[in-house]
């Protein structure tokens, strides 16, 4: 996820002043929260509509240039890289 944040900074999609590590974990938390809410509210929410609304809010209403998803998020959680730190 950190690599995705760095790529977004280079592309001008993410504020370069944000801490990459913290931004990566924040995005993971945001995503996990969406999944948790959907699980808790399945009787009230339609999955495809919920995902479409999430993407719209995140990528259009919150100001990602050009709208739409700028990158495909394919993070492998829990992998360790040099230095023993855990990847976000």
C-alpha positions as CSV (number, residue, x, y, z in Angstrom):
1,X,0.0,0.0,0.0
2,X,2.9,2.3,0.7
3,X,4.0,2.0,-2.9
4,X,0.6,2.9,-4.1
5,X,0.6,6.0,-1.9
6,X,4.1,7.0,-3.2
7,X,2.9,6.5,-6.8
8,X,-0.1,8.7,-6.0
9,X,2.3,11.4,-4.7
10,X,4.4,11.3,-7.8
11,X,1.2,11.5,-10.0
12,X,0.0,14.5,-8.0
13,X,-3.1,12.6,-6.7
14,X,-2.0,12.5,-3.0
15,X,-0.5,15.4,-1.0
16,X,3.3,14.9,-1.0
17,X,3.5,16.3,2.5
18,X,1.5,13.3,4.0
19,X,3.5,10.6,5.7
20,X,3.4,7.6,3.4
21,X,3.2,5.0,6.2
22,X,0.4,6.8,8.0
23,X,-1.5,7.4,4.8
24,X,-1.2,3.7,3.8
25,X,-2.6,2.5,7.1
26,X,-5.4,5.2,7.0
27,X,-6.5,3.9,3.6
28,X,-6.5,0.3,4.9
29,X,-8.6,1.4,7.9
30,X,-11.0,3.3,5.6
31,X,-11.4,0.2,3.4
32,X,-11.8,-2.2,6.4
33,X,-14.4,0.1,8.0
34,X,-16.4,0.0,4.8
35,X,-16.3,-3.8,4.8
36,X,-17.3,-3.9,8.4
37,X,-20.2,-1.6,7.9
38,X,-21.4,-3.7,5.0
39,X,-21.2,-6.8,7.0
40,X,-23.1,-5.3,9.9
41,X,-25.8,-3.7,7.6
42,X,-26.4,-6.3,4.9
43,X,-30.1,-6.2,5.5
44,X,-30.1,-2.4,4.8
45,X,-27.5,-2.1,2.0
46,X,-27.1,-3.5,-1.5
47,X,-23.5,-4.5,-2.0
48,X,-23.0,-3.1,-5.5
49,X,-24.7,0.2,-4.7
50,X,-22.7,0.5,-1.5
51,X,-19.4,0.0,-3.3
52,X,-20.4,2.4,-6.1
53,X,-21.3,5.1,-3.5
54,X,-18.0,4.5,-1.6
55,X,-16.0,4.9,-4.8
56,X,-17.9,8.0,-5.9
57,X,-17.4,9.7,-2.5
58,X,-13.8,8.7,-2.3
59,X,-12.7,9.4,-5.9
60,X,-15.0,12.1,-7.1
61,X,-16.5,14.0,-4.1
62,X,-13.3,14.1,-2.1
63,X,-11.3,15.6,-4.9
64,X,-9.2,13.0,-6.8
65,X,-8.3,14.7,-10.0
66,X,-10.2,13.3,-13.0
67,X,-12.6,11.2,-10.9
68,X,-12.5,7.5,-11.0
69,X,-10.0,5.2,-9.3
70,X,-6.5,6.3,-10.1
71,X,-4.9,2.9,-9.2
72,X,-6.0,-0.6,-8.6
73,X,-5.3,-1.4,-5.0
74,X,-3.7,-4.8,-4.7
75,X,-1.9,-4.7,-1.4
76,X,-0.6,-7.9,0.2
77,X,-1.0,-7.3,3.9
78,X,1.3,-8.8,6.5
79,X,4.4,-9.1,4.3
80,X,7.6,-7.9,5.8
81,X,10.2,-6.0,3.9
82,X,13.8,-5.0,4.7
83,X,14.3,-3.6,8.1
84,X,11.7,-5.8,9.7
85,X,8.9,-3.3,9.3
86,X,5.5,-4.6,8.2
87,X,4.1,-3.4,4.9
88,X,0.9,-1.4,5.1
